[in-house]
Amino acid sequence: MKLPVVALVGRPNVGKSTLFNKIVGKKISITEDIPGVTRDRIYQEAVYNKKRFYLIDTGGIDTTKMDFNNEIKMQAEIAINEADIVVFIVDGKEGITANDLIVRDILRKTEKKVIVAINKIDVKSAQDNIYDFYELGFDTFIPISSIHNTGFVELMDAITMNFKEHEEQEDTRVKFSIIGRPNVGKSSLTNALLNEDRVVVSDIAGTTRDSIDSVLKYNNEEFIVIDTAGMRKKGKVFESIEKYSLFRSLKSIDRSDICLVVINAEEGITEHDKHIAGYAIERGKGLIFVVNKWDTVKDTTIQEFEKLVRAEFQFATYAPVVFLSALTKKRIHTLMPEIIKVKENINREIKTSILNEVIQDAYQLNLPPSYKGKRLKIYYCNQTGTKPPKFTFRTNNKGLVHFSYERYLENKIRENFNFEGTPIVLQFKNRNGDEE
């Protein structure tokens, strides 16, 4: 079932970010270990009254910026190509501005449903401006205050009016997406996999606007390949802004069990490659780096390039690296075995008794440092989830867990059990509940 997409648009400082955070139910924070992902976050899945949908914050449209034309086109691309419903946020306190009229003209050219949210209505002067916004010419106007919750229920009811309650249909087949920045060879890799002699292919309808799912049969097992290569067919302006090419991969990443991050061997590794890999890790997905166009590299060995990958992706040293050429199919046979390996690892379950032996040995080998006369004690640990594997530690005081010791424990788990290709999550709780 395809989830609807809702875009928030408007000029700067009208309250889009506040409304975005309120709808998704949390503030989107910066994660230091994973470069750039959450700082650039413009997209999140949200739920209202059991109705799930994707929410996009498109950033502010401002005619005073030097890059005005590109900015306008970029925001319009998002509203037109991604959204089913557009929420046009205006500032009730300031009234209609020239920037509001620019946004209106863009949205009038679309066939999407537009809801005008008149924000900051809690300010007295805004009450006098409400009816002025009707000249924008849309059908639905809802006064709101993002800070004081005024009109929030009415707005969400209007947004989700025709959305259906989402029921998951369990599909046990492993899904892997082929992701990466433009021009790294995602489409060629998809075709190379699906055109193998031993592969049986049948296309099925994609669940997002930008991807087409295919069934790949390998060694009598079916996999779902989520092809994001079609994302490039949306205009040069859109493609030139890497931040928004990242957005188009996000929905596919969320639907995946494993992500293949494709890197162009000719161009090397970029910051955008790190952003994409970081988001996949943040979402708990299995990860494989695929260095494509390897046949064009003459003066670097696989060992040297892999060392570079490890240095650039220090937050994902557990991910396998595959070298191939999608165009010539050289070394293409090395990819599926890695996918199968990672599939097994994201689902791996460790017996509690064996796990605790490893953890207690690690604890005794390297006691955590004491803090104000107190030392962390680990009473026991058990695995509480898969995809990705999750481990819960019962302690005397979870506040005594230092990030460096958490990393130490993760390394010990990885040393003793095969979790190649998958992030693992460590959670710490107090033995008698979660309170100190």
C-alpha positions as CSV (number, residue, x, y, z in Angstrom):
1,M,0.0,0.0,0.0
2,K,1.5,3.3,-1.1
3,L,1.7,5.9,1.7
4,P,0.4,9.4,0.8
5,V,2.9,12.2,0.8
6,V,2.2,15.6,2.4
7,A,4.5,18.6,1.7
8,L,4.8,21.7,3.8
9,V,5.6,24.8,1.7
10,G,5.8,28.5,2.3
11,R,8.3,31.4,2.8
12,P,10.8,31.4,5.6
13,N,9.8,31.9,9.2
14,V,6.2,31.1,8.9
15,G,6.5,28.1,11.3
16,K,7.0,25.2,8.9
17,S,9.6,23.5,11.1
18,T,7.6,23.9,14.3
19,L,4.6,22.3,12.5
20,F,6.8,19.6,11.0
21,N,8.1,18.6,14.4
22,K,4.7,18.6,15.9
23,I,3.2,16.4,13.2
24,V,6.0,13.8,13.3
25,G,5.9,13.9,17.1
26,K,9.6,14.7,17.8
27,K,12.3,17.2,17.2
28,I,14.7,16.1,14.5
29,S,18.1,16.2,16.2
30,I,21.6,16.3,14.9
31,T,23.5,13.0,15.1
32,E,27.3,13.7,15.3
33,D,28.5,10.2,14.4
34,I,26.7,10.1,11.1
35,P,27.7,13.1,8.9
36,G,25.0,15.4,7.6
37,V,22.0,13.2,7.7
38,T,19.8,14.7,10.3
39,R,21.0,18.3,9.6
40,D,19.6,18.0,6.2
41,R,16.4,16.1,7.2
42,I,13.4,17.2,5.2
43,Y,11.4,14.1,5.3
44,Q,9.8,11.8,8.0
45,E,7.1,9.3,8.3
46,A,4.1,10.4,10.4
47,V,1.0,8.8,11.9
48,Y,-2.3,10.5,12.8
49,N,-5.4,8.5,13.9
50,K,-3.8,5.3,12.6
51,K,-3.3,6.9,9.2
52,R,0.3,6.8,8.1
53,F,1.9,9.2,5.6
54,Y,5.2,10.8,4.6
55,L,5.8,14.4,5.5
56,I,8.2,16.8,3.7
57,D,9.5,20.1,4.9
58,T,10.5,21.9,1.7
59,G,12.4,24.9,3.3
60,G,11.6,28.6,2.8
61,I,11.0,30.2,-0.6
62,D,12.4,33.7,-0.5
63,T,12.6,36.0,-3.5
64,T,15.3,38.1,-1.9
65,K,17.9,35.3,-2.3
66,M,20.4,35.4,-5.1
67,D,19.6,31.9,-6.1
68,F,15.9,32.7,-6.2
69,N,15.1,31.0,-9.6
70,N,16.8,27.7,-8.6
71,E,15.2,27.8,-5.2
72,I,11.7,28.3,-6.6
73,K,12.1,25.5,-9.1
74,M,13.5,23.2,-6.5
75,Q,10.6,23.7,-4.1
76,A,8.0,23.5,-7.0
77,E,9.5,20.2,-8.1
78,I,9.0,18.8,-4.6
79,A,5.4,20.0,-4.4
80,I,4.5,18.8,-7.8
81,N,6.4,15.5,-8.1
82,E,6.3,14.2,-4.6
83,A,3.2,15.4,-2.8
84,D,-0.4,14.2,-2.9
85,I,-1.4,17.1,-0.6
86,V,0.3,20.5,-0.1
87,V,0.0,22.5,3.1
88,F,0.7,26.1,2.2
89,I,1.7,27.8,5.5
90,V,1.3,31.6,5.8
91,D,2.0,34.0,8.6
92,G,-1.3,35.4,9.9
93,K,0.5,38.1,11.9
94,E,2.2,39.6,8.9
95,G,-0.6,39.1,6.3
96,I,0.0,38.3,2.6
97,T,3.5,39.1,1.3
98,A,5.0,39.1,-2.2
99,N,6.7,35.8,-1.4
100,D,3.3,34.3,-0.5
101,L,2.0,35.3,-3.9
102,I,5.0,33.6,-5.6
103,V,4.3,30.4,-3.8
104,R,0.6,30.7,-4.7
105,D,1.4,31.0,-8.4
106,I,3.5,27.9,-8.2
107,L,0.9,25.9,-6.5
108,R,-1.9,27.0,-8.8
109,K,-0.1,25.3,-11.6
110,T,-0.4,22.0,-9.8
111,E,-3.4,19.6,-9.7
112,K,-2.7,18.8,-6.0
113,K,-5.0,19.5,-3.2
114,V,-3.8,22.6,-1.4
115,I,-4.7,23.5,2.3
116,V,-3.8,27.0,3.4
117,A,-2.7,26.9,7.1
118,I,-2.8,30.5,8.5
119,N,-0.3,30.2,11.3
120,K,0.4,32.4,14.4
121,I,-3.4,33.0,14.8
122,D,-2.9,33.3,18.6
123,V,-1.5,36.9,18.0
124,K,-4.3,39.4,18.1
125,S,-3.3,41.2,14.9
126,A,-3.5,37.9,13.0
127,Q,-7.3,37.8,13.7
128,D,-7.8,40.8,11.5
129,N,-5.8,39.3,8.6
130,I,-7.5,35.9,8.3
131,Y,-10.0,36.9,5.6
132,D,-7.3,38.7,3.5
133,F,-5.8,35.3,2.8
134,Y,-8.9,34.2,1.0
135,E,-7.7,36.1,-2.1
136,L,-5.0,33.4,-2.5
137,G,-7.9,31.5,-4.2
138,F,-7.7,28.0,-2.7
139,D,-10.6,26.0,-1.3
140,T,-9.5,25.2,2.3
141,F,-8.2,27.7,4.9
142,I,-7.5,26.7,8.5
143,P,-6.3,29.1,11.2
144,I,-3.7,27.5,13.4
145,S,-1.1,28.2,16.0
146,S,1.8,25.7,15.8
147,I,3.0,26.7,19.3
148,H,-0.3,26.7,21.1
149,N,-2.0,23.8,19.3
150,T,-4.9,25.9,18.0
151,G,-6.5,24.4,15.0
152,F,-4.1,21.4,14.9
153,V,-6.9,18.8,15.0
154,E,-8.8,20.6,12.3
155,L,-5.7,20.8,10.1
156,M,-4.8,17.1,10.6
157,D,-8.4,16.0,9.9
158,A,-8.4,18.0,6.7
159,I,-5.0,16.6,5.6
160,T,-5.9,13.0,6.3
161,M,-9.6,13.1,5.4
162,N,-9.2,10.7,2.5
163,F,-6.3,8.6,3.8
164,K,-6.9,5.0,4.6
165,E,-5.8,3.3,7.8
166,H,-2.6,1.5,6.9
167,E,-2.4,-2.2,7.5
168,E,0.9,-3.9,7.0
169,Q,0.8,-6.9,4.7
170,E,3.7,-9.1,5.8
171,D,6.1,-10.0,3.0
172,T,8.9,-12.3,4.3
173,R,11.0,-11.8,1.1
174,V,14.2,-9.8,1.7
175,K,14.0,-6.3,0.1
176,F,17.2,-4.5,-0.9
177,S,17.4,-1.1,-2.5
178,I,20.0,0.2,-4.9
179,I,20.8,3.7,-3.7
180,G,23.3,6.5,-4.4
181,R,23.8,9.9,-5.9
182,P,23.1,10.6,-9.6
183,N,25.4,9.0,-12.2
184,V,26.9,6.3,-10.1
185,G,25.4,3.4,-12.1
186,K,22.3,2.4,-10.1
187,S,20.3,1.7,-13.2
188,S,23.0,-0.3,-14.8
189,L,23.5,-2.4,-11.7
190,T,19.8,-3.1,-11.4
191,N,19.7,-4.2,-15.0
192,A,22.8,-6.3,-14.6
193,L,21.3,-8.2,-11.7
194,L,17.9,-8.7,-13.3
195,N,19.3,-9.8,-16.6
196,E,21.5,-12.6,-15.2
197,D,20.8,-15.9,-16.9
198,R,19.9,-17.5,-13.6
199,V,17.5,-14.8,-12.6
200,V,13.7,-15.0,-13.1
201,V,12.2,-11.5,-13.3
202,S,8.6,-10.3,-13.0
203,D,7.8,-6.7,-12.4
204,I,5.3,-5.7,-9.7
205,A,3.8,-2.4,-9.0
206,G,6.0,-0.1,-6.8
207,T,4.7,1.2,-3.6
208,T,6.3,4.7,-3.9
209,R,6.1,7.1,-6.8
210,D,9.8,6.9,-7.6
211,S,10.6,3.2,-7.4
212,I,9.7,0.0,-9.2
213,D,10.0,-3.3,-7.4
214,S,11.1,-6.4,-9.2
215,V,11.3,-10.0,-8.0
216,L,14.7,-11.5,-8.4
217,K,15.1,-15.3,-7.9
218,Y,18.5,-16.4,-6.9
219,N,19.3,-20.0,-5.8
220,N,15.6,-20.8,-5.5
221,E,15.0,-17.8,-3.1
222,E,13.0,-14.7,-4.0
223,F,14.3,-11.2,-3.3
224,I,12.6,-7.8,-3.9
225,V,14.8,-5.3,-5.7
226,I,13.8,-1.7,-5.1
227,D,15.1,0.2,-8.1
228,T,15.6,3.9,-7.4
229,A,17.3,4.6,-10.7
230,G,14.2,6.2,-12.2
231,M,14.6,9.1,-9.7
232,R,16.8,10.9,-12.2
233,K,14.1,11.6,-14.7
234,K,12.8,14.8,-13.0
235,G,14.6,17.7,-14.4
236,K,18.2,19.1,-14.4
237,V,17.5,21.7,-11.7
238,F,16.1,19.0,-9.3
239,E,19.0,16.8,-10.1
240,S,21.6,19.5,-9.5
241,I,20.6,19.8,-5.8
242,E,22.1,16.8,-4.1
243,K,20.1,17.4,-1.0
244,Y,16.9,16.6,-2.9
245,S,18.3,13.7,-4.8
246,L,18.9,12.3,-1.3
247,F,15.3,12.8,-0.5
248,R,14.2,10.6,-3.3
249,S,16.2,7.7,-1.9
250,L,14.7,8.0,1.6
251,K,11.4,6.3,1.0
252,S,13.2,3.4,-0.7
253,I,15.6,3.0,2.1
254,D,12.7,2.9,4.6
255,R,11.1,0.0,2.7
256,S,14.4,-2.0,2.5
257,D,16.0,-4.6,4.7
258,I,19.4,-4.0,3.0
259,C,20.8,-1.0,1.2
260,L,23.4,-1.2,-1.6
261,V,25.2,2.1,-1.6
262,V,26.7,2.5,-5.1
263,I,29.9,4.5,-5.4
264,N,31.4,5.6,-8.7
265,A,35.0,4.3,-8.7
266,E,35.9,7.0,-11.3
267,E,34.8,9.9,-9.1
268,G,35.7,8.5,-5.7
269,I,33.8,9.0,-2.5
270,T,31.9,12.2,-1.8
271,E,30.2,13.7,1.2
272,H,26.8,12.9,-0.3
273,D,27.7,9.2,-0.4
274,K,28.3,9.5,3.3
275,H,24.9,11.2,3.8
276,I,23.1,8.4,2.0
277,A,24.9,5.6,3.9
278,G,24.4,7.5,7.2
279,Y,20.6,7.6,6.7
280,A,20.5,3.9,5.9
281,I,22.3,3.2,9.2
282,E,20.1,5.6,11.1
283,R,17.1,3.7,9.9
284,G,18.7,0.4,11.0
285,K,19.2,-1.1,7.6
286,G,21.8,-3.7,6.4
287,L,24.5,-2.1,4.4
288,I,26.8,-3.0,1.5
289,F,29.1,-0.7,-0.4
290,V,29.2,-1.4,-4.1
291,V,32.1,0.2,-5.9
292,N,30.9,0.4,-9.5
293,K,32.8,1.1,-12.8
294,W,35.8,-0.8,-11.3
295,D,36.9,-1.8,-14.8
296,T,37.8,1.9,-15.5
297,V,40.3,2.1,-12.6
298,K,43.8,1.3,-13.7
299,D,46.2,2.7,-11.1
300,T,44.6,1.5,-7.8
301,T,44.2,-1.9,-6.4
302,I,41.1,-3.3,-4.6
303,Q,43.0,-3.3,-1.4
304,E,44.0,0.3,-1.7
305,F,40.5,1.4,-2.6
306,E,38.9,-0.6,0.2
307,K,41.3,1.1,2.6
308,L,40.0,4.4,1.3
309,V,36.4,3.3,1.8
310,R,37.1,2.3,5.4
311,A,38.8,5.6,6.1
312,E,35.9,7.6,4.6
313,F,33.1,5.5,6.2
314,Q,34.5,5.1,9.7
315,F,30.9,4.9,11.0
316,A,30.3,1.7,9.0
317,T,33.4,-0.3,9.1
318,Y,31.3,-3.5,9.5
319,A,29.8,-3.1,6.0
320,P,31.2,-5.4,3.2
321,V,32.7,-3.7,0.1
322,V,32.0,-5.2,-3.4
323,F,33.9,-4.2,-6.5
324,L,32.3,-4.7,-9.9
325,S,31.3,-3.2,-13.2
326,A,27.6,-3.2,-13.8
327,L,28.1,-2.3,-17.5
328,T,30.5,-5.2,-18.4
329,K,29.1,-7.5,-15.6
330,K,32.7,-8.1,-14.5
331,R,32.6,-9.4,-10.8
332,I,28.8,-9.0,-10.7
333,H,28.7,-12.6,-9.4
334,T,30.3,-11.4,-6.1
335,L,27.3,-9.3,-5.1
336,M,24.5,-11.8,-4.4
337,P,26.5,-13.9,-1.9
338,E,27.2,-10.7,0.1
339,I,23.5,-9.9,0.1
340,I,22.7,-13.4,1.4
341,K,25.3,-13.0,4.1
342,V,23.9,-9.7,5.3
343,K,20.4,-11.1,5.1
344,E,21.4,-13.8,7.6
345,N,23.2,-11.3,9.8
346,I,20.3,-8.8,10.1
347,N,18.1,-11.7,11.3
348,R,20.7,-13.3,13.5
349,E,19.6,-14.3,17.1
350,I,22.1,-15.0,19.9
351,K,21.2,-17.3,22.8
352,T,21.0,-15.3,26.1
353,S,23.4,-17.7,27.9
354,I,26.1,-17.4,25.3
355,L,25.6,-13.7,25.0
356,N,26.0,-13.1,28.7
357,E,29.2,-15.2,28.8
358,V,30.7,-12.8,26.2
359,I,29.4,-9.7,28.0
360,Q,30.6,-10.8,31.4
361,D,34.0,-11.7,30.0
362,A,34.3,-8.3,28.3
363,Y,33.2,-6.6,31.5
364,Q,35.8,-8.3,33.7
365,L,38.5,-7.8,31.0
366,N,37.9,-4.1,31.0
367,L,36.0,-2.6,33.9
368,P,34.2,0.7,33.1
369,P,35.6,3.7,34.8
370,S,34.1,4.9,38.0
371,Y,32.3,8.2,38.2
372,K,31.9,10.0,41.5
373,G,32.6,6.8,43.4
374,K,30.1,4.8,41.4
375,R,30.9,2.1,38.7
376,L,28.6,0.7,36.1
377,K,27.5,-2.8,36.8
378,I,26.0,-5.1,34.1
379,Y,23.7,-7.7,35.6
380,Y,22.6,-9.4,32.4
381,C,22.0,-8.8,28.7
382,N,19.6,-10.3,26.2
383,Q,18.7,-9.8,22.5
384,T,15.4,-8.0,22.1
385,G,15.1,-7.5,18.4
386,T,16.4,-8.2,14.9
387,K,16.6,-6.1,11.6
388,P,18.7,-4.6,13.1
389,P,19.9,-6.8,16.0
390,K,19.1,-5.1,19.3
391,F,20.6,-5.9,22.7
392,T,19.2,-4.7,26.1
393,F,21.5,-4.5,29.1
394,R,20.2,-4.4,32.7
395,T,22.4,-2.3,34.8
396,N,22.7,-0.7,38.3
397,N,22.6,2.8,36.7
398,K,22.2,3.4,33.0
399,G,23.4,7.0,33.5
400,L,26.9,5.6,34.1
401,V,27.3,4.2,30.5
402,H,29.9,6.2,28.7
403,F,29.8,6.3,24.9
404,S,33.3,4.9,24.7
405,Y,32.3,1.9,26.9
406,E,29.2,1.3,24.8
407,R,31.4,1.2,21.7
408,Y,33.7,-1.2,23.5
409,L,30.8,-3.5,24.2
410,E,29.6,-3.3,20.6
411,N,33.1,-4.2,19.4
412,K,33.1,-7.3,21.7
413,I,29.8,-8.5,20.4
414,R,31.0,-8.1,16.8
415,E,34.2,-10.0,17.6
416,N,32.3,-12.9,18.9
417,F,29.3,-13.0,16.6
418,N,28.9,-12.4,12.8
419,F,27.1,-9.2,12.4
420,E,28.9,-8.1,9.2
421,G,26.8,-5.8,7.2
422,T,24.3,-4.8,9.9
423,P,24.2,-2.0,12.5
424,I,23.5,-3.2,16.0
425,V,21.6,-1.3,18.7
426,L,22.6,-1.3,22.3
427,Q,20.0,-0.2,24.9
428,F,20.7,0.2,28.6
429,K,18.1,0.0,31.3
430,N,18.1,-0.1,35.1
431,R,17.5,-3.5,36.6
432,N,14.4,-2.4,38.5
433,G,12.8,-0.4,35.7
434,D,14.0,2.7,33.9
435,E,14.2,5.2,36.7
436,E,17.4,6.1,38.5
